[in-house]
Amino acid sequence: MLYLVDKPMAEIAFRTAEGDDDARIILIQDGVLLEPELNVSTYAVEKDVAIRGVDLPPDVECISYDKVIELVLEQETKNFV
């Protein structure tokens, strides 16, 4: 499952993703300010990262909005934005 996560809904999103063996997280908008402590693939929207001037942890990969759309179309998604 793919999880789109913004800061206001992060706590519930991370709790939900924690029990999902196939979880993949995309940090979007103010979500890029977070550092999830989950052992899952984690991405951050590059435009949101640039706007906020964030230095991401090494295990978080920057992706474009086009890639976000591609991932959303490929798999089931839960929206916490």
N, C-alpha and C positions, 0 to 999 in steps of 0.2 A: 504494500500500500504506500502511496505517496502522500505526504503530509505537507501542506502549505501552512507556514507558521509565521504569524506576526506577533509582536511583543505582548499585546494585551491578552492574548489567548494561549501564550506559550506554556504555562504550567499544565493546563489540561491537555494540550497537544502532546507534550513530552510524556505525560503519564499514559496517554493512549498509545503512543508509538512504542513505548517501552515494552509492552507485551506483544508486539508484532515482530516476528522473526524476519519478515520481508520489508520492514520499514525503510523508507528513504525520506529524508526531510529537506524541504526547500525553505530557507529563511527569506522572507520577503518583507519589504517596507522596513519598519523599525525592528523586525525580527533579526535583521543582520547585526544588531547590537548584542545579540545573545550568544552564549557559548554553551550549546547543549552538551550535557555530559552523558550522552548515549553512544553506544558502540554501533552506530549505523552510518550509512553513507549520508553525508550532509552537504548541501549546496547552499549558496547565497546568490541572490540576483545581483549581477555586477553593477547595474545602474544604481541600485539602492545602496550598495557598498560605496560607490564613488560619491554619491550625493552626501552621504553621512561621514565620509572620510575615515572609514573603519579599516583597521588592520585585522584581517581574519586569522584565526588559528590555522596552523598548517594542514589540519585534516578537513578543512572546509573549502570546497571547490567553488570558484566563481563561475556562474553560468549566465547566459543571456536570457532575455524574456522569450526569444524564439525557442530556446532549448526548454524553458519551462513549459511552453505550450506543447512541444513535442512530447515531453515526459507525461504531461497531463492526459494527452490523447492516447498514450501507450498503456496506461494502467489506472486502476481505480484510485481515486483521490479523495482525501478528506481535507476540508478547508477550515483552517483556524485563523482566518484573516479577518 
